[in-house]
Amino acid sequence: MAKRGPYEKGEAKRSEILHAALEIFAAEGYRGTSLRKVAAKCNLSLPGLMHYFDSKEDLLTQVLRMRDETARVRQVERDHPKSYREIIREGANTPGLVELFVSMAAAASDPAHPAHAHFAERYPVLRGRVADFVRARKDEGRISTLVPPERLAVLFIAVADGIQLQWLIDRSTDMEQPIEDLMSILDPRQAPDET
């Protein structure tokens, strides 16, 4: 049975807010965007916007959850080795979301922060997916290493997260090349991509 009434309308408005925030942060940046702009786009006052979330940090955490979910869907749709690099490339086109991710990841080290649970859930799932990717490539003979897939997954994620931080400091940093280089180290037959 479909949900109706105030609950359904509330969920629809919450979804609208999250989509608007994701779009605005992607286009204009995390630090340069006020929540008032998000509220205005949704025809709400700032208190009206905050009615749908426990706090500003909760809203930002939910934006990250949505970003991760859309990335996950795109990755499933693009089931090939370059899909990880394509997601990194998309990050370069949405610097505000990279900034939001890095800022919230740092804040999430505090167990009381609303983003803590998100990141505590995110990393084990992500490590599992990357380990499956590595395991499949090993089984295909495309990766040669004695390092177990679970440990390589940690390394891949560390490279991806670390290069995003470096890129925020110096936008001339190529976010894709370290992923290419890591793949080349694991598959010496693969020539590094110079594009």
Protein Blocks (a to p, Z undefined) as FASTA:
>chain_A
ZZehjllmmmmmmmmmmmmmmmmmmmnojklpcfklmmmmnopafklmmmmpmbfklmmm
mmmmmmmmmmmmmmmmmgcfklmmmmmmmmmmmmmlmmmmmmmmmmmmpmkbmklmmmmm
mmmmmmmmmmmmmmmmmmnopaccfbdfklmmmmmmmmmmmmmmmmmmmmmbcfklmmmm
mmmmmmmmlccdfZZ
